[in-house]
């Protein structure tokens, strides 16, 4: 049995650990934090539970191929409660509520009632949502792998994918903001821009809405932290070991082979190393000399960061009569982390048990954009805490304006900046995901080193824009390369 070390107990690391152990390897995971999950995380403050990662999960539906992979790694099982809130999103415009329904036909009817003059654009939107709803994220085997359970994309899925290729090419050429300008009504433009963020490729809108329309994309009971702990338990139940509070400082390389790691000043020897910590950081910082393989250089050059600011609010009032996800347009923009926003978006967890004391509500407000450098400068100048307090006060004021019954009811506040994610998760730029802008190619980077033997990689950066399914799949793929290189039969299930 070969000894394998995995760097990082995020979703990619846990996925790799489970698949490696199932395939007969002896596996130890080193994690710098005190809990599993990486960016798939949540935290508690004074009785309030704040979601910091998962908002919907692709593969939460039993109808999808990805569901079996999530089930195999223990993230969910047949008894897991999955919430499919509908409408998924609500945009408040003047006195109207513009709703993003999961059902494309229901959405079509609703939007036509809002803006009959946008009939052509609305019909086109809903027609394309239906096309994308037929596409499932594949979970495939690498070429040449010996496996107990062979896995190939069904012909029907391949056909559905081929049919949307022209649409993928077209929507990837424009941003979400540019796509929103096809609609005349400002409320519909605002709704469309709020789906994933106006700076992303418009392709992100259709993959997201297609997922929701297919009956997938639910929120798991307990959210990110529950999901991460489920996977960690699955791994340790198999016999694997997770060493928490064990930051890997260096991957050891001797004679062109990865031979182990140095963590907390101690050397641990292994036959192979799988690095699932942020690949951009890891390839620079975890080796005696930064790695300069062509694909790594390309990754570092092309990466665009989602380095968001999270503002968490605990409110001593029940907001269960309001939508789970909602947004309000602003007459004047607000600046957070140096980025201007004309929309105030609120995630409302009032209907989820255990997220707040009885009769109270946990809220999160996310301001998107690469705000890392702004916060880094504030930290260096000693203005970091004051700036967070300033943003909290601004958010409270907006909450009281948009949701008057929150006035005087604020019990808890907490701000997580990109520096927070950098400190706890080790993520490059404190970034949550990778931003895919218009015209940017969907590149999949290698899961193994070209120059160093027994060295493998997994994680969100391997396949932008990332997300939990990518973390799961790249962990699985790294182990398949490991099995192929060691002439081992890959035993992991779908």
C-alpha positions as CSV (number, residue, x, y, z in Angstrom):
1,X,0.0,0.0,0.0
2,X,1.5,3.3,-1.1
3,X,1.6,6.3,1.2
4,X,-0.1,9.4,-0.2
5,X,-0.1,12.9,1.3
6,X,-2.8,15.4,0.3
7,X,-2.3,19.1,0.9
8,X,-5.6,20.7,1.9
9,X,-8.9,19.3,3.3
10,X,-11.2,21.4,1.1
11,X,-13.7,19.7,-1.1
12,X,-11.0,18.7,-3.7
13,X,-8.7,17.3,-1.0
14,X,-11.5,15.3,0.7
15,X,-12.6,14.0,-2.7
16,X,-9.1,13.0,-3.6
17,X,-8.6,11.4,-0.2
18,X,-11.8,9.3,-0.4
19,X,-11.1,8.1,-4.0
20,X,-7.5,7.3,-3.2
21,X,-8.4,5.4,-0.1
22,X,-11.1,3.4,-2.0
23,X,-8.4,2.5,-4.5
24,X,-6.1,1.0,-1.9
25,X,-3.8,3.9,-0.9
26,X,-2.8,4.9,2.6
27,X,-3.8,8.6,2.8
28,X,-3.1,11.5,5.2
29,X,-4.5,14.9,4.6
30,X,-2.8,18.0,6.0
31,X,-5.1,21.0,6.7
32,X,-4.0,24.4,7.9
33,X,-7.4,25.2,9.4
34,X,-9.1,23.6,12.4
35,X,-12.1,22.4,10.3
36,X,-12.5,20.8,6.8
37,X,-14.1,22.4,3.8
38,X,-11.7,25.2,2.6
39,X,-13.8,27.8,0.8
40,X,-16.9,25.6,1.4
41,X,-17.3,27.1,4.8
42,X,-19.7,28.7,7.4
43,X,-19.2,30.2,10.8
44,X,-21.1,31.0,14.0
45,X,-21.3,34.3,15.9
46,X,-23.3,34.6,19.1
47,X,-25.9,32.1,18.1
48,X,-26.2,33.1,14.5
49,X,-24.9,30.9,11.6
50,X,-23.6,32.6,8.5
51,X,-23.1,30.8,5.2
52,X,-19.8,31.6,3.5
53,X,-19.6,29.3,0.6
54,X,-22.5,27.1,-0.8
55,X,-25.5,28.9,-2.3
56,X,-26.7,26.1,-4.6
57,X,-25.2,22.8,-5.4
58,X,-25.0,21.4,-8.9
59,X,-25.6,17.7,-8.6
60,X,-28.0,17.9,-5.7
61,X,-30.7,16.3,-7.8
62,X,-30.8,12.5,-8.0
63,X,-31.5,12.8,-11.7
64,X,-28.0,14.0,-12.5
65,X,-24.8,11.9,-13.0
66,X,-23.0,14.2,-10.5
67,X,-25.3,13.1,-7.7
68,X,-23.8,9.7,-7.5
69,X,-20.3,11.2,-7.2
70,X,-21.5,13.5,-4.3
71,X,-23.1,10.4,-2.7
72,X,-19.9,8.4,-3.0
73,X,-17.8,11.0,-1.2
74,X,-20.5,11.3,1.5
75,X,-21.4,14.9,0.8
76,X,-25.1,13.9,0.6
77,X,-27.2,10.8,0.8
78,X,-30.7,9.7,-0.1
79,X,-31.9,11.2,3.2
80,X,-30.3,14.6,2.8
81,X,-32.8,17.4,2.7
82,X,-32.4,19.6,-0.4
83,X,-34.3,22.9,-0.5
84,X,-35.4,24.1,-3.9
85,X,-36.7,27.6,-3.1
86,X,-38.9,29.2,-5.7
87,X,-38.7,31.9,-6.8
88,X,-34.9,31.5,-6.6
89,X,-34.3,35.2,-6.7
90,X,-36.5,38.3,-6.3
91,X,-35.6,41.8,-7.6
92,X,-37.5,44.7,-6.0
93,X,-38.2,47.5,-8.5
94,X,-40.2,50.4,-7.2
95,X,-43.4,48.7,-5.9
96,X,-43.0,45.6,-8.0
97,X,-41.4,42.2,-7.3
98,X,-39.7,40.7,-10.3
99,X,-39.2,37.0,-9.7
100,X,-36.7,34.5,-11.1
101,X,-38.7,31.3,-11.2
102,X,-37.0,28.0,-11.8
103,X,-39.6,26.9,-14.3
104,X,-38.8,28.6,-17.7
105,X,-42.5,28.6,-18.7
106,X,-43.5,30.3,-15.4
107,X,-40.6,32.7,-15.8
108,X,-41.7,33.5,-19.3
109,X,-45.2,34.3,-18.4
110,X,-44.2,36.4,-15.4
111,X,-41.6,38.5,-17.3
112,X,-44.1,39.1,-20.1
113,X,-46.5,40.5,-17.6
114,X,-43.8,42.8,-16.3
115,X,-42.7,44.0,-19.8
116,X,-44.7,43.0,-22.9
117,X,-42.4,45.1,-25.0
118,X,-39.6,42.7,-24.2
119,X,-41.4,39.7,-25.7
120,X,-38.7,38.7,-28.2
121,X,-35.8,38.9,-25.7
122,X,-37.9,37.1,-23.0
123,X,-38.9,34.3,-25.3
124,X,-35.3,33.9,-26.4
125,X,-34.0,33.8,-22.8
126,X,-36.5,31.1,-21.7
127,X,-36.0,29.0,-24.8
128,X,-32.2,28.9,-24.2
129,X,-32.7,28.2,-20.5
130,X,-34.6,25.0,-21.6
131,X,-31.7,24.1,-23.9
132,X,-29.1,24.4,-21.1
133,X,-31.4,22.6,-18.7
134,X,-30.9,19.4,-20.7
135,X,-27.1,19.5,-20.2
136,X,-25.5,17.7,-17.2
137,X,-22.0,18.2,-16.0
138,X,-20.2,15.0,-17.0
139,X,-18.1,12.8,-14.6
140,X,-15.7,11.0,-17.0
141,X,-12.7,8.7,-16.7
142,X,-9.3,9.8,-18.0
143,X,-7.9,8.0,-21.0
144,X,-6.2,4.7,-20.3
145,X,-7.4,4.2,-16.7
146,X,-8.1,0.8,-15.4
147,X,-11.3,1.1,-13.4
148,X,-13.9,-1.2,-11.7
149,X,-16.8,1.0,-12.7
150,X,-16.3,2.5,-16.1
151,X,-17.9,5.9,-16.7
152,X,-18.7,7.5,-20.0
153,X,-21.0,10.4,-21.0
154,X,-24.4,9.0,-22.1
155,X,-25.1,9.6,-25.8
156,X,-28.2,11.6,-24.9
157,X,-26.1,14.0,-22.7
158,X,-23.5,14.3,-25.5
159,X,-26.2,15.2,-28.0
160,X,-27.7,17.8,-25.6
161,X,-24.2,19.3,-25.2
162,X,-23.5,19.4,-28.9
163,X,-26.8,21.3,-29.5
164,X,-25.7,24.2,-27.2
165,X,-22.2,24.7,-28.5
166,X,-23.2,27.5,-30.9
167,X,-25.0,29.2,-28.0
168,X,-22.0,28.7,-25.7
169,X,-19.8,30.4,-28.3
170,X,-22.2,33.3,-28.7
171,X,-22.9,34.0,-25.0
172,X,-19.2,33.7,-24.1
173,X,-18.5,36.7,-26.3
174,X,-20.5,39.1,-24.2
175,X,-20.7,40.0,-20.5
176,X,-23.8,39.5,-18.3
177,X,-24.2,43.3,-18.3
178,X,-24.1,43.4,-22.1
179,X,-26.6,40.6,-22.3
180,X,-28.9,42.4,-19.9
181,X,-29.1,45.4,-22.3
182,X,-31.2,43.3,-24.7
183,X,-34.1,44.0,-22.4
184,X,-35.9,47.4,-22.4
185,X,-37.3,47.2,-18.9
186,X,-34.8,48.3,-16.2
187,X,-36.2,45.8,-13.7
188,X,-35.5,42.8,-16.0
189,X,-32.1,44.2,-16.7
190,X,-31.5,44.4,-13.0
191,X,-32.8,40.9,-12.4
192,X,-30.5,39.4,-15.1
193,X,-27.4,41.3,-13.8
194,X,-28.1,40.0,-10.3
195,X,-28.0,36.3,-11.2
196,X,-24.3,35.8,-11.1
197,X,-22.8,39.3,-11.4
198,X,-22.6,41.7,-14.3
199,X,-18.9,41.3,-15.1
200,X,-18.9,37.6,-15.9
201,X,-19.3,36.0,-19.2
202,X,-23.1,35.8,-20.1
203,X,-22.6,32.0,-20.5
204,X,-22.6,31.8,-16.7
205,X,-26.3,33.0,-16.7
206,X,-27.4,30.1,-18.8
207,X,-25.5,27.4,-17.0
208,X,-26.9,28.7,-13.7
209,X,-30.5,29.1,-14.9
210,X,-30.3,25.8,-16.8
211,X,-29.2,24.0,-13.7
212,X,-32.1,25.5,-11.7
213,X,-34.6,24.8,-14.4
214,X,-33.6,21.1,-14.5
215,X,-34.7,20.6,-10.9
216,X,-31.1,20.7,-9.7
217,X,-29.2,23.4,-7.8
218,X,-30.7,23.0,-4.4
219,X,-29.3,24.2,-1.0
220,X,-28.4,21.4,1.4
221,X,-29.7,21.4,4.9
222,X,-26.9,22.6,7.1
223,X,-25.1,24.3,4.2
224,X,-21.4,24.4,3.5
225,X,-20.1,23.3,6.9
226,X,-22.4,20.3,7.2
227,X,-21.4,19.2,3.7
228,X,-17.7,19.5,4.5
229,X,-18.1,17.6,7.8
230,X,-20.0,14.8,6.0
231,X,-17.1,14.4,3.5
232,X,-14.5,14.4,6.3
233,X,-16.5,11.8,8.2
234,X,-16.7,9.6,5.1
235,X,-12.9,9.9,4.7
236,X,-12.0,9.1,8.3
237,X,-14.6,6.3,8.5
238,X,-12.7,4.7,5.6
239,X,-9.6,4.8,7.7
240,X,-8.0,8.1,6.5
241,X,-6.3,10.6,8.7
242,X,-6.8,14.4,8.7
243,X,-4.1,16.5,10.5
244,X,-5.7,19.8,11.3
245,X,-3.8,23.0,12.3
246,X,-1.0,21.5,10.1
247,X,0.0,24.0,7.5
248,X,2.3,22.5,4.8
249,X,5.3,24.8,4.3
250,X,7.0,22.8,1.6
251,X,6.6,19.9,-0.7
252,X,9.8,17.9,-0.8
253,X,11.3,17.0,-4.1
254,X,14.3,14.7,-4.6
255,X,15.8,13.6,-7.9
256,X,12.8,14.8,-9.8
257,X,10.2,13.1,-7.5
258,X,7.8,14.4,-4.9
259,X,8.8,12.5,-1.7
260,X,6.8,14.2,1.1
261,X,6.0,17.4,2.9
262,X,7.2,19.7,5.7
263,X,4.4,20.8,7.9
264,X,4.8,22.7,11.2
265,X,8.5,22.1,10.9
266,X,8.2,18.3,10.7
267,X,9.0,16.1,7.7
268,X,6.5,13.4,6.6
269,X,7.7,11.1,3.8
270,X,5.3,9.7,1.1
271,X,5.3,8.0,-2.2
272,X,3.2,10.7,-3.9
273,X,1.7,14.2,-3.1
274,X,-1.6,15.6,-4.2
275,X,-1.7,19.4,-3.8
276,X,-5.3,20.7,-3.5
277,X,-4.4,24.0,-1.9
278,X,-4.9,26.9,-4.2
279,X,-2.8,26.0,-7.3
280,X,-1.8,29.5,-8.1
281,X,-0.2,30.0,-4.6
282,X,1.0,26.4,-4.2
283,X,3.1,26.3,-7.4
284,X,4.9,29.4,-6.2
285,X,5.2,29.0,-2.4
286,X,5.3,25.3,-1.6
287,X,8.6,24.5,-3.4
288,X,12.2,25.4,-2.9
289,X,11.9,27.2,-6.2
290,X,8.6,28.3,-7.8
291,X,7.4,25.9,-10.5
292,X,7.5,27.3,-14.0
293,X,5.8,24.6,-16.1
294,X,4.0,26.1,-19.1
295,X,0.5,25.3,-17.9
296,X,1.3,26.8,-14.5
297,X,2.6,30.0,-16.1
298,X,-0.5,30.2,-18.2
299,X,-2.8,29.7,-15.2
300,X,-1.1,32.5,-13.3
301,X,-1.3,34.8,-16.3
302,X,-5.0,34.2,-17.0
303,X,-6.5,33.9,-13.5
304,X,-9.1,36.6,-12.7
305,X,-10.2,36.7,-9.1
306,X,-13.6,36.7,-7.3
307,X,-12.4,38.3,-4.1
308,X,-15.7,39.3,-2.5
309,X,-16.6,41.0,0.8
310,X,-19.2,39.3,3.0
311,X,-21.2,41.3,5.5
312,X,-23.1,39.1,8.0
313,X,-26.0,40.5,10.1
314,X,-27.9,38.8,12.9
315,X,-31.4,40.4,13.2
316,X,-33.7,40.0,16.2
317,X,-36.8,39.7,14.0
318,X,-38.4,37.0,11.9
319,X,-38.0,37.7,8.1
320,X,-39.4,34.4,6.9
321,X,-42.1,36.3,5.0
322,X,-39.4,37.7,2.7
323,X,-37.6,35.9,-0.2
324,X,-34.5,33.8,0.4
325,X,-32.5,35.8,-2.2
326,X,-33.4,39.3,-3.0
327,X,-32.0,42.5,-4.4
328,X,-32.8,46.2,-4.4
329,X,-31.6,48.8,-6.9
330,X,-29.9,51.8,-5.4
331,X,-30.3,55.4,-6.5
332,X,-26.7,56.1,-5.6
333,X,-23.9,53.6,-5.8
334,X,-22.1,52.4,-2.7
335,X,-18.4,51.6,-2.5
336,X,-17.1,48.5,-0.8
337,X,-13.5,47.5,-1.1
338,X,-13.0,50.1,-3.8
339,X,-15.7,48.6,-6.0
340,X,-18.9,50.5,-6.8
341,X,-22.3,48.7,-6.5
342,X,-25.7,49.9,-7.7
343,X,-27.5,46.9,-6.3
344,X,-28.0,45.8,-2.7
345,X,-28.3,42.0,-2.6
346,X,-29.4,40.1,0.6
347,X,-29.4,36.4,1.3
348,X,-32.1,35.6,3.9
349,X,-31.8,32.4,6.0
350,X,-34.9,32.9,8.1
351,X,-36.5,29.7,7.0
352,X,-33.6,27.5,7.8
353,X,-33.6,25.8,11.2
354,X,-30.7,26.5,13.5
355,X,-29.3,29.5,11.6
356,X,-30.5,32.0,14.3
357,X,-32.3,32.0,17.7
358,X,-36.0,31.6,17.6
359,X,-37.8,34.5,16.0
360,X,-34.5,35.9,14.7
361,X,-32.8,35.9,11.2
362,X,-29.3,35.4,9.8
363,X,-28.5,37.6,6.7
364,X,-25.5,37.8,4.5
365,X,-24.8,40.6,2.0
366,X,-22.1,39.9,-0.6
367,X,-20.3,42.7,-2.5
368,X,-18.6,41.2,-5.6
369,X,-15.4,42.2,-7.2
370,X,-11.6,41.7,-6.7
371,X,-11.2,43.8,-3.6
372,X,-8.1,42.1,-2.2
373,X,-5.6,44.9,-2.9
374,X,-7.9,47.5,-1.3
375,X,-8.3,45.5,1.9
376,X,-4.6,44.7,1.9
377,X,-3.7,48.4,1.8
378,X,-6.2,49.1,4.6
379,X,-4.5,46.4,6.7
380,X,-1.1,47.8,6.1
381,X,-2.3,51.3,7.0
382,X,-4.0,50.2,10.2
383,X,-7.4,51.2,8.9
384,X,-8.7,47.7,8.4
385,X,-11.1,47.4,11.4
386,X,-12.4,51.0,10.9
387,X,-13.2,50.3,7.3
388,X,-15.1,47.1,8.2
389,X,-17.1,49.1,10.8
390,X,-17.8,51.8,8.2
391,X,-19.2,49.1,5.8
392,X,-21.3,47.5,8.5
393,X,-22.9,50.9,9.3
394,X,-23.6,51.4,5.7
395,X,-25.2,48.0,5.3
396,X,-27.4,48.5,8.4
397,X,-28.6,51.8,7.1
398,X,-29.5,50.2,3.7
399,X,-31.2,47.3,5.5
400,X,-33.4,49.7,7.5
401,X,-34.3,51.5,4.4
402,X,-35.2,48.5,2.3
403,X,-36.5,46.2,5.1
404,X,-37.8,48.7,7.7
405,X,-38.7,46.1,10.4
406,X,-34.9,45.5,10.9
407,X,-34.5,49.0,12.3
408,X,-33.1,48.8,15.9
409,X,-33.1,45.0,15.7
410,X,-29.4,44.4,14.8
411,X,-27.9,41.9,17.3
412,X,-24.7,40.7,15.5
413,X,-22.4,42.0,12.8
414,X,-19.4,40.3,11.1
415,X,-17.4,41.1,8.0
416,X,-15.3,38.5,6.1
417,X,-13.0,40.1,3.6
418,X,-10.7,38.5,1.1
419,X,-8.0,38.7,3.8
420,X,-10.2,36.5,5.9
421,X,-10.4,33.8,3.3
422,X,-6.7,34.1,2.7
423,X,-5.9,33.7,6.4
424,X,-8.1,30.7,7.0
425,X,-8.2,29.0,3.6
426,X,-4.9,30.0,2.0
427,X,-6.6,31.0,-1.2
428,X,-4.8,33.2,-3.6
429,X,-5.9,36.8,-3.4
430,X,-8.4,35.7,-0.8
431,X,-10.6,34.7,-3.8
432,X,-13.7,32.7,-3.5
433,X,-13.8,31.4,-7.2
434,X,-12.2,32.3,-10.5
435,X,-13.8,34.9,-12.6
436,X,-14.4,34.0,-16.3
437,X,-14.8,37.2,-18.3
438,X,-16.3,37.5,-21.8
439,X,-14.3,36.0,-24.5
440,X,-12.1,34.0,-22.1
441,X,-11.6,30.4,-23.1
442,X,-12.8,27.6,-20.7
443,X,-9.3,26.1,-20.0
444,X,-8.8,22.9,-18.1
445,X,-5.3,22.7,-16.7
446,X,-3.4,19.4,-16.1
447,X,-3.9,17.4,-12.9
448,X,-0.2,16.5,-12.7
449,X,3.2,18.0,-13.0
450,X,5.1,17.6,-16.3
451,X,8.5,17.7,-14.7
452,X,8.1,16.2,-11.2
453,X,7.0,12.6,-10.8
454,X,4.4,11.6,-8.2
455,X,3.1,15.2,-7.9
456,X,-0.6,15.9,-8.7
457,X,-2.9,18.8,-8.5
458,X,-6.7,19.3,-7.9
459,X,-8.9,22.2,-7.0
460,X,-11.0,25.0,-8.4
461,X,-8.2,26.7,-10.3
462,X,-7.7,23.6,-12.4
463,X,-10.9,24.3,-14.3
464,X,-12.2,27.8,-14.1
465,X,-14.6,29.2,-12.9
466,X,-14.3,26.5,-10.3
467,X,-17.1,25.8,-7.8
468,X,-17.8,22.7,-5.7
469,X,-18.5,20.3,-8.6
470,X,-15.1,21.2,-10.2
471,X,-13.4,20.6,-6.8
472,X,-15.0,17.2,-6.5
473,X,-14.2,16.2,-10.1
474,X,-10.6,17.4,-10.1
475,X,-9.9,15.5,-6.8
476,X,-11.3,12.4,-8.5
477,X,-9.2,13.0,-11.6
478,X,-6.0,13.5,-9.7
479,X,-6.4,10.1,-8.2
480,X,-7.1,8.5,-11.6
481,X,-3.8,9.9,-12.8
482,X,-2.1,8.5,-9.7
483,X,-3.7,5.1,-10.3
484,X,-2.7,5.1,-14.0
485,X,0.9,6.0,-13.1
486,X,1.1,3.3,-10.4
487,X,-0.8,0.7,-12.5
488,X,-3.5,0.6,-9.9
489,X,-7.1,-0.2,-10.5
490,X,-9.3,2.8,-9.8
491,X,-12.0,1.6,-7.4
492,X,-14.0,4.7,-6.7
493,X,-17.6,4.8,-7.7
494,X,-19.1,7.5,-9.8
